[in-house]
Amino acid sequence: MSADLLKNIAIVLVEPLVPANIGAACRAMKNMGLHDLRLVHPPLDRKKEAHKLAHGATDVLESARRVFELDEAINDVNFLVGTTARLGGWRTDVTQPREIAPRLCDIARQNKVAILFGSEDRGLSNETIACCQALLHIPTSREHTSLNLAQAVLLVGYELMISQFPADARSPKLASIKHVEAMFEDLSQVLQMIDFLKPGNPDYWMLALRRLLGRTGLTQSDINLFRGICRQVRWVHSLVPSRNVQPDDSEVA
């Protein structure tokens, strides 16, 4: 596997709680040829603990991008993967590391891929999960399902490192997450406008569309097409008289 390809895969730790886990995750990343680490709202104290556990991988730790908001960590990302220990509800259509690793390597040929790991006590929020194009679940024994953060990073990194894929496989250049989210915002507004979605809880029903459209990733041409459709629907909707307007008395026979 090309080292350049792995440079296009970022590991994002979202609100990690334990500095030692950050350090151990750095070591796991470097073991598997990954170097792009991004930390969202990490603990800023007890740095020595992180350095101690990052044995041989302090370069990964020192070069990590530290930000306070997730949007800042993924502003250059084209394909977003969320990890989850919990299943059901918003967390459907999950895949295992061995299944998804070849696909992520294919996508990483021309795109930036980010894999999100949540905090040790809560994992990723439903809001964050909804923004991901794919969900990853690491199967474990039912006897003890909890994985350490660094263990999870190591297992995913291992599958990425050993993945093989056809030489002629080519994934297209994908749109940025920023543009994808703008498109989904447009789509949600338009679908509410035509009463396809109810204003009370549009996010839940939009999740199905997110999963459908996110299976192969969206190119900028795809985004432009959907946003063009949204603009046309708004224009046509503006020409239709409101159903809530009461007829004038003079018009009543």
LINWO-V35896 format. One record per pair of residues at least 24 apart in sequence whose C-alpha atoms are under 7 Angstrom apart, sorted by the first residue. I is the first residue (numbers start at 1). J is the second residue. If there is no record, write none. Layout:
i	j
I	J
I	J
This chain:
i	j
1	161
5	108
5	109
6	33
6	34
7	34
7	35
7	36
8	108
8	111
8	112
8	113
9	36
9	108
9	112
9	113
9	114
10	36
10	37
10	113
10	114
10	115
11	36
11	37
11	38
11	114
11	115
11	116
12	37
12	38
12	39
12	114
12	115
12	116
12	117
13	38
13	39
13	40
13	116
13	117
13	118
14	39
14	40
14	41
14	116
14	117
14	118
14	119
15	40
15	41
15	42
15	118
15	119
16	42
16	118
16	119
16	120
17	42
17	43
17	119
17	120
19	43
19	46
19	47
19	49
19	50
20	49
20	50
20	53
21	149
21	150
22	50
23	50
23	51
23	53
23	54
23	61
24	53
24	54
24	150
25	150
25	153
26	54
26	57
26	60
26	61
27	54
27	55
27	56
27	57
28	150
28	153
28	154
29	153
29	154
29	157
30	57
32	157
32	158
32	161
35	60
36	64
37	64
37	65
38	64
38	65
38	66
38	73
39	64
39	65
39	66
39	67
40	66
40	67
40	68
40	69
40	70
40	73
41	67
41	68
41	69
75	177
75	178
76	112
76	176
77	112
77	113
77	114
77	176
77	177
78	111
78	112
78	113
78	174
78	175
78	176
78	177
79	112
79	113
79	114
79	133
79	177
79	217
80	113
80	114
80	115
80	132
80	133
80	134
81	114
81	115
81	116
81	132
81	133
81	134
81	135
81	136
82	115
82	116
82	117
82	129
82	132
82	134
82	135
82	136
83	116
83	117
83	135
83	136
83	137
84	123
84	135
84	136
84	137
85	137
90	126
94	135
94	136
94	137
95	135
95	136
95	137
96	136
96	137
96	138
97	136
97	138
97	156
97	159
98	159
101	159
101	160
101	163
102	163
102	164
102	165
105	160
106	169
106	170
106	171
107	171
110	172
110	173
111	173
111	174
120	149
130	207
133	211
133	214
133	215
133	217
173	219
174	217
174	218
174	219
174	220
175	218
175	219
175	220
180	223
183	223
183	226
183	227
186	227
186	230
187	230
190	230
190	234
